[in-house]
Amino acid sequence: MSQSSSGTVQTVHEEAGLYYHRCRWCGTASFRRLLCPVCASSDLKPEHSAGLGVVVRSGVVHRYTDAARNESLVRLSEGFVFRCRVVGAAPHQVSVGARVRPVVGGDRDTGEVVFELCDPPGRDDWF
């Protein structure tokens, strides 16, 4: 929980969302851009995303580490696509179409936003 300048307490759900930009001219949502990707306007306003999204592409990466990790493209409900890591299941179990939400805090060492599956799959070792 954090306290804003107006003195109200934000919920954990609000802290987990992302800040993105929406073009004032054409209304296109984008993340970490200086110009609108559609109309090239620099008149962008910051907005807060709820953070809920759907995996549109998923892959398992072994680069620079011995452990496998997942890297996915997530389309958020506001309309922009975000490249991130998805946790909460084995890297190969993150499938296209899976619903995700941001993890509160993410990876503080790298500043990376990490998402988790809303409906994690069952464990493989249950039998």
C-alpha positions as CSV (number, residue, x, y, z in Angstrom):
1,M,0.0,0.0,0.0
2,S,1.2,3.5,-0.8
3,Q,-0.1,6.9,0.0
4,S,-0.6,9.4,-2.8
5,S,-0.1,13.2,-2.5
6,S,-3.9,13.7,-2.0
7,G,-3.7,11.6,1.2
8,T,-5.7,8.6,0.0
9,V,-4.4,5.1,0.2
10,Q,-4.1,3.2,-3.1
11,T,-5.0,-0.5,-3.2
12,V,-2.6,-3.2,-4.1
13,H,-4.6,-3.7,-7.4
14,E,-3.9,-0.1,-8.4
15,E,-0.2,-0.4,-7.7
16,A,0.0,-3.5,-9.9
17,G,-1.2,-1.7,-13.0
18,L,0.9,-0.1,-15.7
19,Y,1.2,3.5,-16.9
20,Y,1.0,3.9,-20.6
21,H,0.3,6.8,-23.1
22,R,-2.8,7.5,-25.1
23,C,-2.6,9.8,-28.1
24,R,-4.8,12.9,-27.8
25,W,-5.3,13.1,-31.6
26,C,-6.2,9.6,-32.6
27,G,-6.7,7.8,-29.2
28,T,-4.2,5.0,-29.9
29,A,-2.7,3.4,-26.7
30,S,1.1,2.8,-26.6
31,F,3.7,1.9,-24.1
32,R,7.1,3.6,-23.7
33,R,6.9,5.6,-26.9
34,L,7.8,9.2,-27.6
35,L,5.5,9.5,-30.6
36,C,2.2,7.9,-31.4
37,P,2.8,4.8,-33.6
38,V,-0.2,5.6,-35.8
39,C,-0.3,9.4,-36.4
40,A,3.2,10.3,-35.1
41,S,1.8,13.0,-32.8
42,S,3.9,13.9,-29.7
43,D,0.7,14.9,-27.8
44,L,0.5,11.9,-25.5
45,K,-1.3,11.8,-22.2
46,P,-0.4,9.3,-19.4
47,E,-3.1,6.9,-18.3
48,H,-3.2,4.0,-15.8
49,S,-3.9,0.5,-17.0
50,A,-5.8,-2.1,-15.0
51,G,-3.1,-4.5,-16.2
52,L,-5.3,-7.4,-17.3
53,G,-4.3,-8.9,-20.6
54,V,-4.1,-11.9,-22.9
55,V,-1.0,-13.7,-24.1
56,V,-0.7,-13.4,-27.9
57,R,2.7,-15.0,-28.3
58,S,4.7,-17.1,-26.0
59,G,8.2,-18.6,-26.2
60,V,10.7,-20.4,-23.9
61,V,14.1,-18.8,-23.7
62,H,17.4,-20.3,-22.4
63,R,19.6,-17.3,-23.3
64,Y,22.2,-16.1,-20.8
65,T,21.1,-18.5,-18.1
66,D,20.9,-22.2,-17.4
67,A,17.3,-22.0,-16.3
68,A,14.5,-21.7,-18.9
69,R,12.2,-18.7,-18.7
70,N,9.1,-17.6,-20.5
71,E,9.0,-14.4,-22.7
72,S,5.6,-13.4,-24.0
73,L,3.8,-10.7,-25.9
74,V,0.7,-9.6,-23.9
75,R,-2.2,-7.6,-25.4
76,L,-3.6,-5.5,-22.6
77,S,-7.3,-4.6,-22.4
78,E,-6.4,-0.9,-23.3
79,G,-5.2,-2.0,-26.7
80,F,-1.4,-2.0,-26.5
81,V,1.0,-4.9,-26.7
82,F,3.7,-5.4,-24.0
83,R,6.7,-7.8,-24.0
84,C,7.2,-9.4,-20.6
85,R,7.9,-12.5,-18.6
86,V,5.0,-14.6,-17.4
87,V,5.4,-16.5,-14.1
88,G,3.1,-18.9,-12.2
89,A,3.6,-21.9,-14.3
90,A,6.4,-23.8,-16.1
91,P,7.7,-21.7,-19.0
92,H,6.4,-24.2,-21.6
93,Q,2.9,-24.2,-20.0
94,V,2.1,-20.5,-20.9
95,S,-0.2,-20.8,-23.9
96,V,-1.6,-18.3,-26.3
97,G,-4.9,-17.0,-25.1
98,A,-4.1,-17.3,-21.4
99,R,-5.3,-14.4,-19.2
100,V,-2.6,-12.6,-17.2
101,R,-2.3,-9.9,-14.6
102,P,0.8,-8.0,-13.3
103,V,2.6,-9.2,-10.2
104,V,2.8,-6.5,-7.5
105,G,6.4,-5.3,-7.3
106,G,7.6,-7.1,-10.4
107,D,11.4,-7.6,-10.6
108,R,12.8,-4.6,-8.7
109,D,16.4,-5.4,-9.6
110,T,15.9,-4.9,-13.4
111,G,12.7,-2.8,-13.4
112,E,11.0,-5.4,-15.4
113,V,7.2,-5.8,-15.2
114,V,6.3,-9.4,-14.6
115,F,2.9,-10.9,-15.2
116,E,1.3,-14.1,-13.7
117,L,-1.4,-16.4,-15.1
118,C,-4.9,-15.6,-13.8
119,D,-5.8,-19.4,-14.1
120,P,-2.6,-21.4,-13.6
121,P,-2.5,-24.9,-15.0
122,G,-2.6,-28.0,-12.8
123,R,0.7,-29.4,-11.6
124,D,2.4,-32.1,-13.6
125,D,3.5,-34.1,-10.6
126,W,0.1,-34.6,-9.0
127,F,0.0,-38.3,-9.8
